[in-house]
Amino acid sequence: MESRWKEEKFKDSLEERVYSSRLLGSEDTLVLHGGGNTSVKVKEKDHTGRSIEVLRVKGSGSDLATIERKGFTGLRLEDLRAASSIEGMSDEEMVSYLRKSMVDPSEASPSVESFLHAFIPAKFVDHSHSDAILAITNSGKSQSDIASIMGNVIVLPYIPPGFKLAKAVLNVIPKISGGIRGIILEKHGLFTFGETARESYENHIAIVSSAEKYLSNAEKNILAKRFDSIEINYQEWLPRIRGSLSKRRKKILMVRRDETAMRIAQSEEAMIFQKSGPATPDMLIRTKYDYLYCEKIDDLLKQIDSFAENYTAEYGKYVKGFPMHDPYPTIIVIRGWGIITSGISQKEASIVMDQFIHSMKVNSLARSIGRHEFITRQEAYDMEYWPLEEAKLKKTVYKNLQGSVSVVTGAASGIGLEAAIRLSQNGSIVVACDIDPDLKNVVNSMDPQIRANVYPAVVDISKEKDVSTLYRDIVQGYGGVDVLFNNAGVLRTAPIDETTVEDVELSFRVNSMGVFLMTREAFIIMKAQKIGGNVVFNITKNLTHPGVGMLSYGSSKAFSAQICHYVAKEGGPYGIRANIINPDKIFKGSKIWANGVLEKRAQAKKQTVDEYKRSNLLRVEVLPEHVANVLISLLNDEIFGATTDAMIPVDGGVI
């Protein structure tokens, strides 16, 4: 690893801290997904105008790769140093002490390693979970051997993060002389320090480089191919796997079959390390101690249940006072096929995947230079059920549709667009479908937080091949589907004697055949998952109150309504609910009323456009938001969990 420092002028020490932190954070072999932390000691004026010493340390929620000035929380250094005389603190006492020491209580919670940063006397302190360092410290080598490899470092045994670790570091501070460049914590990572950010950063790079040099030959010999590649019908298996993993809470799956993933899936190490723990205890909160290794795909679903049973038994043995986490595996390696990870969001599944890939490399390197060693099961469960993380979990509010996958047709405008937005806001991944090629621009124009969960898919739902490809991609990308909102439709108005065959064929192609194709494929996946599902149909008030001139539209929608009834009948035993929303006169953002259709309908009724929009009992304009909110309510099991094959009007009351 080479230093990427470039000579720059900084207006102050905090700006210098930001710059070097980003250098560390940009190296994924040092820092993964918000890991690591850095600090700087500065002088600031407090609320009284006095100049005080302040520790600016990475705050909760910050990522070193993108951290800004506001990402560093300020703590009164005098308060932290005073804690050096305290013999011990529980995690809860430590958090309380740190919070009372904050310069500004409105800032993010400081790193749990703040005391450690404070006790090290240098101005700048850097901490990472270097893959190379972990590979060596996890190999069973003695502390003296580790020190000789790295050169001019102090090595400490594994101690969980917190005040006890900070006190251990405090005890070795007197040993730090001019030649000592860092402190290595076994199975945890590396701390370096210096009077300038550059000094601390380049100490970090130098120590890591020493570790990488030592491992250079070993790296060539790890993860060698032992097993042949295989193919499985993932369209069949992924929904079944997702369903098995989602018995407690719905999960999003991530699949990797690229060169790196295949190298792991075909290796001997993947079989060996299934019960060996990840690279560092910090990963346990997401990855668990074990992962599931599958030799034969036909045995996988039984293995998933056995994994959960074993986890439940170990939880009873090692954990007291905290509710059990989801017992199902977050990582599955299928021999010769690839890697599957799961999480309550796509981001979570992605983080687990990255952590596992790094762990496999670290553990394989450790084995190649010695014998791989990790912390004990008790220590691992203590870390997974760390009180500070449990406190966070207590405060976590999961959105109602967290972990679910929704498909919306006609999503480029009107009701479909509003439905996609509402589904995303409620935590679902949303596959937004439309034939409109401008769909991607529509999605890109959404609020970034909403857009993060919405994926555009330009598709013609009337074509079987297009629909089949769409669902294949959904299964491969997320593992399955939980919600289908059949919303897309076309509208052609004409009296019976002026209705053309082309009008009828177009209406039935989109409003009937398109709905059938989308529903059939979703139904197949939902049955395979065995965790229920929802199919909601946007029909029309024309189903129950046919309007003049709406033959092709109303008749094709009636066909779709019949599909709903059959989904309810045949899906009931599988927990699949099917319901109809009957809206009327939804004009806002709708394309089916464009090109003069709205004006013609108003004229036919001898009304102005505004009168026509409000021609209902309530005299209100019915909006896409009204329909989207009914959709969200229908998906809530606490509200409509016992409702299927029902119709809900959203029409202001038909006159």
C-alpha positions, 0 to 999 in steps of 0.5 A: 500500500502506497501513501496517496498524500498530496501536499496541500495547505489546510486552513486549520487542523480539522480540515487536515483531519478531514483530508487524511480521514478520507484517504483512509476511508477510500481504501476498502482493505482498511475501512468498510462501510463506516468502520474505523475512526479518527480524531484530532485534538484542537483548541476551541472556545466554549459557550463562555468564551474560554479557550479549551482543549477539545477532542474532535472524534468521528461521530456516529453515522459518519463514513471516513470515505465521505466524512466532513467537518460536521462528522467529528463530534467535540468532547472536552479533553479535560473531562476525558483525561480525568477518566484515566483515574477511574478503575472501570466503567460499564458500557452504559456508564461510558456512554453517559460519561461521553455524552456529558463531556460533549461540547455540543449535545446536539452533535452525533454520538461520539465513537465508543473508542473516544477514551482511547483517542483521548488517552493517546497523547498525540494530536492526530490518531487513526484507527482502521481494521486493515485486512492485512493486519487482521490476517496476521493477528488471526493466525495464532502468531505470538505478540513478539512475532507480530511486532517483528513483522510490523516493526516498531509497534506495540501489540495488545491482546483482543479486548472488546471496544470500550473503556476496558480497551482504552485503559489497556492502551493507557497502560502502554502509553509510557512505552511509546517512544519516538520509534513506536509508530502504532498499536496493534489490537489482535483481531481488531485492528491498528491505531497510529498517531502523530503530531500531524495528520500526515505523520499518523496517516503515513505511519498507518500506510507503512505498517500496513505495507509491512504486513502486506509484504509479509503476506505477498507470497501467501496471497498467491496460494489462497482460495485455489479452485477445488470444486467444479462450477455448477448451474442451478435454476435460480428462478426456482431456487432463489424465491424458495431460499428467500422465503426460508430466510424470511420466516421471521422478517422479510429479507432482500437477497444479494447474489454474487457469481462474479470471478471473486465470488466463484473463486470462494465458492469453488475453494476448499476454504469456503468449506473449512471456515463456515464455523470459524467466525469473520475477520474481526468481531466488529462484523459479528453484528451483521454476519453472525459467527457462522455462515451456511455452506451448502454442498447439495442444493436439494439439502439447502432448505433443511440446512437453513432450518437447522442453522436457525435451530442451532443459533437458537440453542446457542443463544439460550446458552450464551445470551441473557437479558436481550431478545434473540436476533433473527436466527437465520443465516445472513450468508450462504455459500453454494459450492461451485455456484456462488454466494447469497447474502441477505438483509432487511434492505439492499444496502444491508445485504450489500454490506454483509456481502462485502464483509464476507468477501473480506473475511474469506481473504483474511481467514484464508491468509491467516490459515496459510501463514499459521493457524486461523484463530478467532475469539470464543463463542461466548466472546462472539455472542457478547459482541453480537449482543453488545449492550450499546448495539442493543440500545440502538436496536431498541430505538430502531423503528422498522418501516411497515414494508421494510425488506419487501419487494414491490412491483408497480406498473404504469409507474411513470405518472399519475397513480403509479408514480404516487404509489411507487413513492409511497411504497418507497417511503414505507421501506419497500424496494420498488420496481417501477415499470412503464412502457414510457422510455422517459421512466428513468428520468422520472425516477431520477427526478425523485427525492434522493431518499425515495429514489434510493429504493426505486428501480426503473424498468422500461417494459411492455407488459403485454409481451410475455417475453418482456414480462418473463425477463422482468421477473427473472431480473427481479428474482436475481436482483432481490430474491423474489417479490411481495407486492404487485400493483396492477396499475397500468392501463390504456383508455379509448372512449367511443360509443359502441357504434364508433368503437373499432376492433383496434380500440378493443384489441389495444385495451385487452392487450394492455388492460387484460393480457398485460395484467394476466401476465404480470399477475401469473409470474408474481403468483408463481414467485409468491407461492414458491416463497411461502410467506404470503403476498399481495396483488392489488388491482387498479380497476375502475368505477366502470366495473360497478357503474359502467359509463357511456362510451367506455366499452373497450376500457370497462370490459377489459378492466372487468377481465382483470377484476376476474383475475383478482377473484381467482388470485384470491381463491387460489392464493388464499391457502398460501397467504396471498391476498388479492384486492381491488381499488376502484378509483374514478376520475383521477386526472392529476398526472394521468396520461390516459386523460391526455390528448383531449380525452378529459375535455371530451368526457366533460363535454359529453356530460355537458360540464366544465372540466372543473365540474367534471373533475368534482362530479361526485357526492363529496364534490372533491377532486380525487387525487393519486395520493388518495389511491396510493394511501389506500394501497399502503393501507391494504398492504398493512396486515394489522389493518387489512390482514384478514381481507381478500377479494374485496373492492374499495371505491376511491371515487368521492361517491358515485352520483 
